[in-house]
Amino acid sequence: MRLRVLRSAWGLRLVNADGRFLEPARVLDGVCASGLDGLEASLADLGARRDGERGDAWMRAAAERSLSLVVSAYSSWPNYSDDCYDSAKPAHAHEADLLLQLRVIAELHARAPVSPLLGVNCHTGTDVWSEAEGARFFAAIAGPVATLQLPR
C-alpha cells in the first residue's frame, strides 16, 4: 500500500488578481515543490466545469508531473468558497447536477492518454434530507453512475 498526500485546492491560489485562472502547470509546479503527491479540487476550482480544454490541460499537467488528481463533484453548492447553497433545491436537480459533473470528469479521464485521476470526491444531496430522501437520491443515481468510466 502506498500513502499519497494530496493538496486540497481549498485555500490554494488558483486565480490571479484579475480573476483569470492560473495555468495548471504553474499551480502543479508548486504542488510538486511542496513534495506532495497530487491535488484534490472541484471542477469549479479547476475552471473545468464548462471548459473541456482547461480540464484537459489539468489532466496533462498532472500526468507530466506524475501527480494524482482527485476531482470533486458537488450537488449542493458549486464550491466551498461560494455562499450559494440552496436548501430548497429539489432532489432531481441535485441528481442532474451531480450526474453532469460526473460525466465531465469521466470524459476528462477517458480523453487523457495517461490519466492522473485517482478518484472522485462527491458531496451529494443536502444535510436537511431525511434518510428516506437520501436513499431515493442514491438509488436514482446508482445506475447512471455505474455506466461511467471512472476509477474505482
Residue pairs with C-beta under 8 A, 6 or more apart in sequence:
4 37
4 38
4 68
4 118
5 36
5 37
6 36
6 37
6 38
6 39
6 40
6 68
6 70
6 118
7 31
7 34
7 36
7 38
7 39
7 40
8 39
8 40
8 41
9 39
9 40
9 41
9 42
9 45
9 46
10 80
10 81
12 27
12 39
12 41
12 45
13 22
14 21
14 22
14 27
14 41
14 45
14 46
14 47
15 21
15 22
16 22
21 46
21 47
21 54
23 57
23 61
24 46
24 54
24 57
24 58
24 60
24 61
24 62
25 57
25 61
25 64
27 39
28 39
28 61
28 62
28 65
28 67
29 65
31 38
31 39
31 65
31 67
32 65
32 67
36 67
37 67
37 68
38 62
38 67
38 68
38 69
38 70
38 116
38 118
39 62
39 67
39 68
39 69
39 70
40 69
40 70
40 71
40 72
40 121
41 69
41 70
41 71
41 72
42 49
42 71
42 72
42 73
42 74
42 78
42 79
43 49
43 55
43 71
43 72
43 73
43 101
43 104
43 105
44 74
44 78
44 79
44 82
45 72
45 79
46 54
46 55
46 58
46 71
47 54
48 54
48 55
48 58
48 104
48 108
49 101
49 104
52 104
52 107
52 108
52 111
55 104
55 108
56 108
56 111
56 112
58 69
58 108
59 69
59 108
59 109
59 111
59 112
59 115
59 116
59 117
60 112
62 68
62 69
62 116
63 112
63 113
63 114
63 115
63 116
66 116
67 116
68 116
68 117
68 118
69 116
69 117
69 118
70 117
70 118
70 119
70 120
70 121
71 105
71 108
71 117
71 120
71 121
72 120
72 121
72 122
72 123
73 98
73 101
73 102
73 105
73 120
73 121
73 122
73 123
74 97
74 98
74 101
74 122
74 123
75 94
75 95
75 97
75 98
75 101
75 122
75 123
75 124
75 125
76 85
76 89
76 94
76 123
76 124
76 125
76 126
77 84
77 85
77 86
77 123
78 84
87 126
87 128
89 126
91 125
91 129
91 133
91 136
91 137
91 140
92 140
94 124
94 125
94 126
94 137
95 137
95 140
95 141
98 122
98 124
98 141
99 141
99 144
99 145
102 120
102 122
102 145
102 148
102 150
103 148
105 117
105 120
105 150
106 148
106 149
106 150
108 115
108 117
109 115
109 117
109 149
109 150
109 151
110 149
115 151
117 150
117 151
118 151
119 151
120 150
120 151
124 137
124 138
124 141
125 133
125 134
125 137
129 137
